[in-house]
Amino acid sequence: MLFRFCLYGFLKNQRYFEPFFMLALLAHGLNFFEIGLLYACRSLTLNVLEIPSGVIADQWGRRASMIGSFAAYIISFLMFAFVDQFAWLMLAMVLYGVGDSFRTGTHKAMIFQWLKNQGRADERTQVYGFTRSWSQYGSAVSALIAAAFVIASGDYRSVFLAASLPYLLNIVNFLGYPADVDGAGGNRQKDKQRESSQGGSSSRLSAIPGAVWQLLGSTLLTIRHAWQHRQLRGLIVQSMAWEGVFAAIKDYLQPALLAVVLLTLGTSQQLSVNSNANADVPAVTQTKLSLDAASGASAGVVLTISLTYTALFMLSGWASRSAHKWVSRAGSHARASQGLWWASIGLYALLGLSDWLSWTLSVVCAFVVLAILENVWRPILISRFDDHAAAHLGATILSIESQSQRLATLVVAPLVGWSIDAIARNGWPGHLWPIGLIGVLAGLAAISLNKVDH
């Protein structure tokens, strides 16, 4: 099963569009605020579906939930490949959010369920970190493949189409998971299906209202359980401050890398956003990364971003596998988390100051190290949730955690985009320093408000 868990992570991260996603949206003529709205749209979808999807996974079968998730992803990828209008891109983001909502928390609960069944629950951090490392290795490979697709095809449609194939393969992978990782809910659902098959379609329809009320009741009970539990409540707030902010800002590494490449090439096109005569908000620099225009510069950008992301993902994989060592050195999960918080605050401060002073390479380095620390933080946080959550509520609690962090992203993503557009519009120094400011404030708030596990 460890092989299948690792294969899942490897195939899941064959998102060939990921290293160029924000630049692709900028190339469509969107400004940073509109991109923030797209990210917020995905977060809103998650906020609506996250908790019910976790309950569905716990009660009706986690494997079926994962298969439905990846089907939604594939439809989303096809839309990104074939549509251009902002409204259709919003719909694609909604489907992306549907996929995320049925995936987040569910597969982690399957891993933890398997470990408990095997009597290896004390290996949670090590095993989850190991499987997560293969996700990062998958991302490293995908970044190289993506560069080849972009350079060969000259557009991004091919990478969205190509990403559909490994997601289909992952659906096949799920079919080989054992039934016992579904949890007790999956077994109950199988019993219900056998009973309903004997009673015909009318009995299945009559069971729907009861299932809906059961779903709502389970969701409300789980929310109350999480809110009344001091440790769980504190961990949820920490997740919002770290994961929610990071999800909103991580893709800004791409325009920062673009600025470094253009400066290296000696052009005047930095990360700058130039006034567009047909719009009140600035538009990104005219570098579109389409290889039929300025092919040399575009190829240089593509290769630089691809190699940077490859190195980043490899380092992130190593960091994820080493998360348990960080805990061992710190002495506990709580102390390890505290140290990571102070490190992140320092990096966000460095990012903001460097951007203000136009030290673009330093900005890139801060982004990269933050991304690496994210892969140390995540296994530690998930293990802390598993320590405090009831076993039969595992997927639901983790879905609540994911929903909470997406709520933070829902607010932060448009705010960051609007701030960056406003800086360019008013001619203020720097471009990305609002990211550093928000990160520092979130970190200080988390440290001061969330004294958990002490």
Order of alpha helices (4+ residues) and beta strands (2+ residues): alpha-alpha-alpha-alpha-alpha-alpha-alpha-alpha-alpha-alpha-alpha-alpha-alpha-beta-beta-alpha-alpha-alpha-alpha-alpha-alpha
